[in-house]
């Protein structure tokens, strides 16, 4: 029997790879018990001397598809999402996200905090918060441009439209496409990462894909003007562009992650 961390997260080891599985039907939303399970499971896996890598996978039809809407409007309960992401990204073992179905909103932000991402061709990945009058609040506006480039990230963030697995792989959002059993493929990928002694890749530290946008505020102005031209008045759309724009104005990830949190509070106050 696979040991349960919480009612929705279990931990097992397959060879040298610890596998954390989220099972919170119907869409594996980031409920409080999921966040607790991910945090505590990651800590347990990192403390296991026999575990050289960690895979985060999901049971059922989809990867984490976003926040738990039943928690909207309630006082936040620790750990909040960004605290979980800090544990993922700070893991001393490489963490691989295994993506199928949809990785949306907070689900994509979980994947972005992992050191590596694999998925199936039919997967859909995106940040649809703007469609709800909200904005990504756990580093999505900062990590996504570092993998897919600023202009593509802005397009995804301000439109809310997801991309497919093949495009995600081409852009670098997915490191590998898996055919067949996804969890087994993710474990095999993690084994290769360990065998090849690859360094931990923290997306927050990547600069190559955003360097070209530094000193070019017109990139962000174009998106702001686009929404102004069609009379979009939702403050969160403009705030989202501003948040993404801060990857060039303020290289400090700590600053921009904090900005995401502040803008999320603004977004919750002004959403409609």
Beta strands, then each sheet from edge to edge (+ up, - down):
strand 1: 3-4
strand 2: 9-14
strand 3: 17-22
strand 4: 53-58
strand 5: 94-99
strand 6: 102-104
strand 7: 116-119
strand 8: 124-126
strand 9: 163-164
strand 10: 176-177
sheet 1: 1+ 2- 3+ 4+ 5+ 7+ 10+
sheet 2: 6+ 8+ 9-
end
